[in-house]
Amino acid sequence: MNPETRAAGMVADLMVLSARTAPKGKGTDSVTAVVKTGNELAILSDEMKRIGERDGVGFFIRDAGNVTSADACVILGCAGGTILGLNCGGCGYATCKEMADAWTERDQNQPFSGPNCVIKMADLGIAVGSAVKTASIHNLDNRIMYSAGVAALSLGWLEGCSVAYAIPVRAAGKNIFFDRKA
């Protein structure tokens, strides 16, 4: 393993630390984080291609090429279907109980489960932002990917999570996430 790949793995771990310690809207942690490397990247990429071909979504297939070329992939998910008891209405329901009663598991053709607590979704966004900030501080090329998060959920890699995003990273002389073909 070359020094760049080793460093990318260390920074991926620091990204998880940043996501884990990111502020939470009510101080309740519901964010899950995993790092995938090696053969797991090929598995994730293959699932992205399968979903892209099944649903006719070309950017899943394009993004799969980036995941294949990545050194690691940080995947962050959130259990958005559990309630916080604030009854804020941000999810579209008057009470948290109404949201919980409306909650459904995703089926095989649906990217996410829902509805989701808006505060928990904000927490996930803050965690993702904190993770990519850490990658940036360490000059590690990265890209936030909805597509890879959907594939990770499809593979069952984030038990209990209803929504996920992935952040593949790569340490190389040229940013693989910059010049991408549509």
C-alpha positions in Angstrom: 0.0 0.0 0.0 1.4 3.4 -1.0 1.7 6.3 1.4 -1.2 8.2 -0.2 -3.6 5.3 0.2 -2.5 4.8 3.8 -3.0 8.5 4.5 -6.5 8.4 2.8 -7.5 5.7 5.2 -6.3 7.7 8.2 -8.2 10.7 7.0 -11.3 8.6 6.4 -11.1 7.6 10.0 -10.8 11.2 11.1 -13.8 12.0 8.9 -15.8 9.5 10.9 -14.6 11.2 14.1 -15.8 14.6 12.7 -19.2 13.1 11.8 -19.6 11.4 15.2 -18.8 14.5 17.2 -20.7 16.9 15.0 -23.4 18.9 16.8 -26.9 17.4 17.0 -30.1 19.4 17.0 -31.5 17.9 20.2 -28.3 16.3 21.4 -29.5 12.9 20.4 -27.1 10.9 18.2 -28.7 8.8 15.5 -25.9 9.0 12.9 -24.1 5.8 11.9 -20.7 5.9 10.1 -18.8 3.2 8.3 -15.6 3.2 6.2 -15.4 0.8 3.2 -12.1 0.0 1.4 -10.7 -2.6 -0.9 -13.1 -5.2 -2.4 -16.0 -3.5 -0.6 -15.6 -0.6 -3.0 -16.2 -2.9 -5.9 -19.3 -4.3 -4.2 -20.6 -0.8 -3.7 -19.8 0.2 -7.2 -21.5 -2.9 -8.7 -24.7 -2.1 -6.6 -24.6 1.5 -7.9 -24.4 0.3 -11.5 -27.3 -2.2 -10.9 -29.5 0.5 -9.4 -28.6 2.9 -12.2 -29.4 0.4 -14.9 -32.6 -0.7 -13.2 -33.9 2.8 -12.7 -32.4 4.4 -15.8 -30.4 6.9 -13.7 -27.1 7.5 -15.5 -25.4 9.4 -12.7 -25.4 6.3 -10.5 -23.3 4.5 -13.2 -21.0 7.5 -13.6 -20.5 7.8 -9.8 -19.8 4.0 -9.6 -16.6 4.7 -11.6 -15.5 7.2 -9.0 -16.2 4.7 -6.2 -14.2 2.0 -8.0 -11.2 4.4 -8.2 -11.5 5.7 -4.6 -9.1 4.8 -1.8 -11.9 4.6 0.7 -15.5 5.5 1.1 -17.1 7.0 4.2 -20.8 6.2 4.5 -23.0 8.2 6.9 -26.6 7.2 7.6 -29.3 8.3 10.0 -32.2 6.6 11.7 -34.6 9.3 10.7 -37.8 7.4 11.5 -37.3 7.4 15.2 -38.9 10.3 17.0 -37.4 13.1 19.2 -40.7 14.1 20.8 -40.5 17.8 19.8 -43.7 17.9 17.7 -42.1 20.6 15.6 -44.1 19.7 12.4 -41.0 19.9 10.2 -41.6 16.5 8.8 -45.0 17.5 7.6 -47.0 15.9 10.5 -48.4 17.7 13.5 -46.9 15.4 16.0 -43.9 13.0 16.2 -46.4 10.2 16.9 -48.2 10.9 13.6 -44.9 10.8 11.7 -44.0 7.5 13.4 -47.4 6.0 12.5 -46.9 7.0 8.9 -43.4 5.6 8.7 -42.8 2.8 6.2 -39.7 0.7 5.4 -38.3 1.3 2.0 -39.1 -1.3 -0.7 -36.4 -2.6 -3.1 -37.1 0.2 -5.6 -37.3 3.1 -3.2 -34.0 4.8 -2.1 -35.0 5.8 1.4 -37.6 5.0 4.1 -39.8 7.7 5.5 -41.1 10.1 6.5 -38.0 11.3 8.4 -37.5 13.6 11.3 -36.4 17.0 9.9 -34.1 17.5 12.8 -32.4 14.2 12.3 -32.0 14.9 8.6 -30.3 18.2 9.5 -28.1 16.3 11.9 -27.1 14.0 9.1 -26.3 17.0 6.9 -24.2 18.6 9.6 -22.3 15.3 10.0 -21.7 15.1 6.3 -20.4 18.7 6.2 -18.2 18.0 9.2 -16.7 14.9 7.5 -15.9 16.7 4.2 -14.5 19.7 6.1 -12.0 17.2 7.7 -11.1 15.8 4.3 -10.6 19.3 3.0 -8.3 20.3 5.9 -6.1 17.3 5.0 -6.2 18.0 1.2 -8.0 14.7 0.5 -10.2 14.8 -2.6 -13.8 13.8 -2.0 -17.3 14.1 -3.3 -20.6 13.7 -1.4 -22.7 11.1 -3.2 -26.4 10.4 -2.9 -26.0 7.5 -5.3 -23.5 5.6 -3.2 -25.5 6.2 0.0 -28.6 4.7 -1.7 -26.5 1.7 -2.8 -25.1 1.2 0.7 -28.6 1.1 2.1 -29.6 -1.4 -0.6 -26.7 -3.6 0.5 -27.8 -3.4 4.1 -24.6 -1.8 5.3 -26.3 0.7 7.7 -28.7 -1.3 9.8 -31.5 0.9 11.2 -30.8 3.8 8.9 -33.5 5.3 6.7 -31.3 7.8 4.7 -27.6 7.7 3.8 -24.9 9.6 1.9 -21.5 8.4 1.0 -18.2 10.3 0.6 -15.6 8.5 -1.5 -12.1 9.8 -1.1 -8.9 9.6 -3.2 -5.4 10.8 -2.7 -3.9 11.3 -6.2 -2.1 13.9 -8.3 -5.4 14.7 -10.1 -8.8 15.0 -8.4 -10.9 12.1 -9.9 -14.1 13.8 -8.8 -13.5 17.0 -10.8 -13.6 16.2 -14.5 -16.5 13.7 -14.7 -18.4 12.9 -17.8 -22.2 13.2 -17.6 
